[in-house]
Amino acid sequence: MALNFIGNHLDPGQRGALETVVSAARAVFPTVDVYPDPWEPGKSTTRNLFIVASRAPRRERLHPGDAESADIIKEALARSRPVEVVSG
């Protein structure tokens, strides 16, 4: 399952909503990763966050290269590391 979440994982005021969505996904799926949009500036107040949930662990290794230089979002995400999101 993939979700596009609008918010900023670095902003404490927005983090609660993200934690709630991720917690709900983790109640159903054992693997839940959150990736910030690699093409948006890191200090933006809001941004796209991609939540990817699966019944299986991530099988594909991290692709080499810089995520920001990828031509398509699939490759950009394959070059990205997920961010840590814990329930608060």
C-alpha positions, 0 to 999 in steps of 0.5 A, a space after each residue: 500500500 502506498 499513501 501520499 501524506 502532506 506534512 513535515 516530519 521535522 515539525 513537532 506541530 505536524 508530527 502527531 498526524 503523521 504518527 497516527 497514520 503510521 501507527 494505524 498502518 503498522 497495526 495492519 502491516 509489519 513493514 511501514 516506511 516513510 520517505 520524504 519527497 527527495 525533490 522538495 527542500 528539506 526545510 519546507 514547512 509542508 512537503 510530500 511524505 510517501 508512506 509505503 506499507 507491506 506485509 513483507 520486508 523491503 527486499 530491494 537494496 538501496 540503489 546507488 546515487 543521489 535521490 535528487 538527481 533521479 529522473 522518476 519518483 520510483 528511482 528517487 525513492 529507491 535511492 532514499 532512506 526512510 525516516 524514523 517515525 515513532 508513535 508519540 
